[in-house]
Amino acid sequence: MTIEGDRKREQILAFMRGHKRQTGRSPTLSQIGTGVGLKSRSTIGCHLHRLQEAGLVAWQAGKKGTLTIIDPPKFKLYCIV
């Protein structure tokens, strides 16, 4: 895992969040590529696979509309007095 690869995956996640916020849908691989400057669908798939391994996205390769961001659980903090 390279630092450059980590940066690209951060860009992909940021693009996916922005796209979802603006359109209400998850982006396609082509839209992700255009958004982050990648031309190869294979490279995009590799980054998405790494993000999936890290538990940050859910994705079924080859199936449309299955790409989703997994947000970390939000914990409520309680103060006991």
N, C-alpha and C positions, 0 to 999 in steps of 0.2 A: 504494500500500500504506500503510495507516494503522497507527498504533500500536495503536489499538483492535482492528483486524483481526488484527494480530500476536498480541495477547493472547488473542483468541478462538481462533485457530489453536493456540496453546500449550495452551489449555484442552481443545480437541478432542483433541490428541495425548495429553495426560495422561489424559483420560477413556478414550480407546481403549486405552491401556496398562493402566489399572486394570481395565477390563472384560475384556480378554483374560486378565489374570492371574487374575481371579476366576472366569471362566466357561470359559476355554479357547477362546473364539470371538471373532471380531471383532464389534463392535456394528453394529446396523442404523442407517440414517439417523435413524429415529424415536428410537432409544435415545440416539444422540448428541445430538439436539435436546433431549430431556428432560434429559440429563445436563449440558448446558452452557447451557440456557436459550434455545434458538433454536426458533422455531415453524415457520419456512419451510424446507421441504426444498430449495428452490432456493438459499437462503442457505447451508445446510449443504453442498450440492453445490459451490457457489462456493468455500467455504473448503477443501473436500477437493481441488478442482482446483488451488488455489494450493499446497497441501501436496504434491500430486503433482508440480507443476512444480518445486518445491524439492527433489524426490527423497526426501521423507520418508514418503510413502505410495504404495502401488500400488492402483489402483482402476479398475474398468471400469464406468462409469455405466450404470445400467439392468440390471446383472447382480448377482444376489444372491450374497453370500458371497465377493466378490472384493476387499473392502477389507482391506488388510494394512499394517502399519507396517514400514517399511524401516529397520532399525537400522543405524547406521554401522558399518563394519567395525572389528573390534577388532585393534589392532596389538600384536604382541609386541615388547617392547623387550629387546634383548640388550646385555649389557655385556661388552666384550672386554677382557680383562685381559692 
